[in-house]
Amino acid sequence: MEIKSIPEIIKEMDYLVKEEKYDEAYQFAKENINLNKEYVEGEYIFKNLLEELLFQITIKKEIKRKYPLMLDYSTLYSNYGNVLLHFNEYENALKSFKLSYNYNPVNVKAIFGLCELYKIENDWNEFYNLTIQSFKYDYYLDDLSKSFENLSIYYFNEYHASNDDENLKLSVFLSRLAQFYDGSNDSNENKTAIDFDVDALKQYDQSIEEIKDYLKSKGLPYGPSIEVITICKNLGFQLDEDKKVVPALFYFNIAYDLTGDSAIKDVIDDLDAKVERKLNE
């Protein structure tokens, strides 16, 4: 059997999961991934400066060692966790997602995996705590949509437990925001994770701005993290000053996707023009 390097294993596993080749991924993981890997406290992997800064601002633990991205154990184990979830191997999935979370506590894929397991176990306190945490780290629209979907599921469960219409109202509102931020859902605007009663949807049919204002008044998440947006803009301007236009565009585009701010779009257009001029020189 060919001995693969860790970067090769990470790359292959990522490909198989993205292609949803779960049978192949399962067999590949069994042969190549150590689920009992020893994690050393203080060792972390961050995909970019945004994640590292979010870690420093929100978690504030000492970083003893940073793995290079080519040794992205966090992604490896969140991928493996999703494969194990697919085959209902919940105990091992929990091990895998916990390893992923340890290596990168701001990796929302690890957080979402743990949430799914806590939902299966009906551990709604842990589900809620991790869901609220995930909002701090969402920097892609799909992830932000997933966080709102999870919080909607939590309040729908609370509604069934309490029969309190306030919980149903919150669940509907949060589901609407999940749809609003789901960029892949344009073709089916009525698709939701929960099969709401038609009367409930009609009763709580309010505009997105009204929904955001209401959630804000309840102390609940109602949009993207201000910290994420601020860090992205600051990194973008800093990198542009350092004449690193392509990385600057990466962070400005994240900020624009999350906000739709026309001022950020103007900056992006200026940077795109810089890149084009450079290519034409």
N, C-alpha and C positions, 0 to 999 in steps of 0.2 A: 504493500500500500504506500502511495506517495505521501511523504511527510510535508505538510503545508506549514508555512510560517503564519504567525498570528495575524499580520495584515492581510494575508491571502484568505484566511478563515473569515475574518471580519467582512471583507469585500464579498466573498462568495455567499455568506449568510445574508447579507444585506440584499444582494441581488435576488436570492431565492424567495425571501419574504416579500419584497416589492412586487415580484411576479406572481405572488400567491401560490408558489409551488410548495405547499406545506408538507406533502409526503416526502419530497426530496430534502426539504429543509430539516425535517425531523430526523431522517436517517443521517444526513450530513452532520447535524449537531451531535447526535449520539456518538459519532465516530471522532469528532474533532474538538468538542467543547467540554471543558471541565466545569461541571455545575457546583463542585465543592471547592472552588477556588478560594483561597484565603485573601480576604480584603484587609489592607492595612489602613487604619484610621489616618486621615489626612492626605490620602492619595486621590487626586481628582483628574478629570478629563473634561475640558470645555471645548465646544465646537468653534467658538469665536470669542472675541473680546466682550461682546454683549453678555454672554452667559457668565463669563468670569466676573464681570462687574456686578451683575445681578446677584451672584453668589456672595460677593464681598459685602454688598449693601444689605441683603436680606438674611443671610445665614451667619456671616461673620465668624466662621471657624478658620483656624490656621490651615494654610495650605502647605503641607510638608513636601509634597512632590507633585509635579504636574506631568502626567503622561503625554507624550506626543499624540496627535490626532490619529496617526497611523496605528496606534494601539488603543483604539476607541472601545474599551471593554464595556462602557456604558451602553453604546448602541448594540454591541454584540449580544449583551444579556437582555436588553429590552426586546430585541428581535427573537431571541430564543424563548423568552417568556411568552410572547405572542403565539409562537408555534405551539408551545405546551398548552396554552389556553385553548387553542384550536382543537387539541386532542383531549381536552378536559383533564389534563394532568395538573390539578390545582396546587398540590403541595410543591411540586418541582417548579411550577410557574412562579409561585411566591418566592422561592429561593432565587430564581433568576432575576425577577424584577427588583428584589431587595439588593442584589449585587449591582444591578444597573443603577439604582437610586444612590447607593453608597458612592459609586464612582463619579456620579454627576447628579447631585440633588436638585438641579434645575432642569434636568431632562424630563420634559413633560410626558414623553412616551412611557417612561418608567412610572411616573405618577399615575397616568391613565391606566396602566396595567394593574397597578396595585389597587386602584379604585374599582376596577372590574372584579377583582378577587374579593374585595371587601363587600361589594354588592352581592356577589354570589353567597357569601357567608352571612349576609344580613347584618354586617357590622356597619351600621349607618353613621355612627359617630366618626369612625376613621374615614369612611367614604366622604363625609362632609368636610372634615378637616383638610384632607388632601385635595379635594376639589377646590376649596377656597385658596389653598396654597398654589394650585396650578395657574390661577389667574395672574399671579405675579410674574410668571415665566413665559407666558404665551407670546410669541412674537411672529407666529404665522396665523393667518385668519382661520385656517382649518382647526388649529389647536384651540384658539379662542372660542370657536363655535362648539368644539367638544366640551370645553369647560362649562359653557352655558347649558349644554345638553345634560351634562352630569348633574348640575345643580337643579335643573328642572326635574330630573328623575328623583332627586332627593326630596324635593318638596311635594312631588306627586305621591311618593311613599308616605310622607308625613300626612298628606291629606287623607289617605286611606286609613292611616292609624288613628287620626283624630276626628275625621269628618268635618274639619274646619275649612270653610270656603276660602279663607285667606291663603291657606297653603295651596289650594287649587289655583287661585289667582296668580300667585307667585310662580307656580309651575308653568302656567300658560305664558306668562310674560317672559320667563327665562327661555322657554322653548322658541318664542318669537325671535328673541335675540340670537339664539343658536342658528336659526334660519337666516337671519339678517347678515350674520358674519360668515355664513357658509358659502364661499365663492363657487363651490362645485355644485350648488343646489339650484342654479338658475332655471333649469328645465322643469323643476317640480317644487314650486314654492310652498305647497301644502304638506310636504314630506316632513314628518316629525318622528322623534324616537318614541313618543307616547301617542297612543290612540285616544285623543281627547274626545269627550262627548261634544257633538256639534253645538249644543246649547251653551256649553262652557266657552267654546271658542267665540261664539257670538256675544256672550255676556261681557267677555274681557277683550273685546276687539278695540284696541286703542293704538294710537300712532307710536312709532318707535321712540320719538322724543318723550311722549307721555310715559311710556314704559320705563325709559331710562330715569326720568325724574322720580317715578314712584320707587323703583329699586334703590336709587340713591337715598331717598328718604328713609328707607328701611335698613340702610347700612350694608346693602348687598352690592356685589359687583354689577356694573352697568355698562362697561366698555373696556377697552384695552388698558393695560397698566400705564399710568403716567410715567413711572420709572423707566419702563421699556422704551417709551417714545422719547423721553428726555435723553437717555443714554444713546439711543440711535442717532438723534440729531447732533449731539455733542461729538460723538465719534465721527460722524460724517464730516462735520466742519473741520475737526482736527486732522483727519486724513486728507481732506482737500488741501489744507494749508501745507501738509507734508508732501503735496503733489502725488498722492496715492489715490488717483481718481476712481479706479475700479472698486477698491474696497469701500471708498466713500459712498459710491452709488449703491452698494449692497445695503448699507445701513440706512441711507436716505429712502431707499425703496421700501424697506420694512416700515419705516415711520409713515410713509405715504399710504401704504396699503392699509395700515391700522387706522389712519385718521382721515384720509381723503383731503388733507389740507392743501389748498391751492398754492400756498407759499412754498411748501416743500416740493410740490410739482415743478415750480419755477426753477428751484435749485437743481432738481434732477435734469430738467431740460438743458440748463446751462452746462452741467457736467457732461451730459451726452454730447453736446456740441463740442466740448473740449476734446473728448475721446475721438470724435469723428475728424476734427481738424488734425489731430495727431496722426491718425491713420492715413490721412491724405498728404501728409508732409513728405 
